[in-house]
Amino acid sequence: QVQLVESGGGLVQPGGSLRLSCTASRSIFSINAMGWYRQAPGNQRELVASITSGGSRNYADSVKGRFTISRDNAKNTVYLQMNSLKPEDTDVYFCNARLVTVARAYDYWGQGTQVTVSS
């Protein structure tokens, strides 16, 4: 089991920056991948960025060059640095941890944090 707690959301003007944090209840060293997803009401949850235990990163095309995902294993925390924010980045952002075993993959989710980009 992994509990995830997000923080750092809020209201920001277009062009501004926010940093989201996701702290896990256990060591993330052996968690296969951690990521950030976002979801608007009525829409499917979509991947924003992910990072593997080996440090490989993946980004949605819409955020490449603006968002950066990183992880601090010593603090059991994953970050999402969001720069040059746009109104279309407004969503609820969810942290995800994926544990992969021989039998199956397990996904754990945080409660979500609201990001609103508006003037």
Secondary structure, 3 states (H helix, E strand, C coil): CCCEEEECCEEECCCCCEEEEEEECCCCCCCCEEEEEEECCCCCCEEEEEEECCCCEEECHHHCCCEEEEEEHHHCEEEEEECCCCHHHCEEEEEEEEEECCCCEEEEECCCEEEEECC
